[in-house]
Amino acid sequence: MMNIVFLGPPGAGKGTQSTRLVEKYGICQLSTGDMLRAAVKAGTPVGLKAKAVMEAGELVSDEIVIGIVSDRIEEPDCSKGFILDGFPRTLKQAEALDERLAEKNMTLTAVIELVVDEDRLLSRIEKRAAEAAAAGDPVRKDDTPQAFKERMEAYRAQTAPLSAYYSRTGRLNTVDGMKSIEAVASEIDEILVAGT
């Protein structure tokens, strides 16, 4: 079983690497947004709670998000493992995740942080937006300099402290996310082999 948490700012390449790992290892990639929508649609007890909160226009609490993640990782398609992308976002969520995994006799195989240079990352995002526009494809609404800066500020405030948390517990692996996709993939594979 291979259970992975990806950390890294918007545009660092987490989605690209997650897709590759899903294909290579047959594990599932879990996005909290997708899980919330699925739980609401399925009408699970925690999904009904989330629906009520969302319909009231409020943010879904950590407790609800953790409940949804906890339920989801027990689904049959996660039997070989999972990748959490975008969760945990806060220290409280990381601690709760550790507690839930311990209750299920599960552990994280690896916590992988893609470390990037913000200025170069902004250039990468601007290039991606320009290429999409030139090809006539829709440009992602978060692929603008302003949206990127806002998302980076939120990341630094909420999620960056997770690096220290996982580092203190000896579980943090850092990878230079500015390298080529292939080089990043190779480093990730080495980390996962060492962790299993």
HELIX and SHEET records of a PDB file:
HELIX    1   1 LYS A   14  TYR A   25  1                                  12    
HELIX    2   2 THR A   32  ALA A   42  1                                  11    
HELIX    3   3 PRO A   45  GLU A   55  1                                  11    
HELIX    4   4 ASP A   62  ARG A   72  1                                  11    
HELIX    5   5 PRO A   76  CYS A   78  5                                   3    
HELIX    6   6 LEU A   91  GLU A  103  1                                  13    
HELIX    7   7 GLU A  118  ALA A  134  1                                  17    
HELIX    8   8 PRO A  145  ALA A  154  1                                  10    
HELIX    9   9 TYR A  155  THR A  159  3                                   5    
HELIX   10  10 PRO A  161  ARG A  168  1                                   8    
HELIX   11  11 ILE A  181  GLY A  195  1                                  15    
SHEET    1   A 5 CYS A  28  SER A  31  0                                        
SHEET    2   A 5 GLY A  81  ASP A  85  1                                        
SHEET    3   A 5 MET A   2  LEU A   7  1                                        
SHEET    4   A 5 ALA A 110  VAL A 115  1                                        
SHEET    5   A 5 LEU A 172  ASP A 176  1                                        
END                                                                             
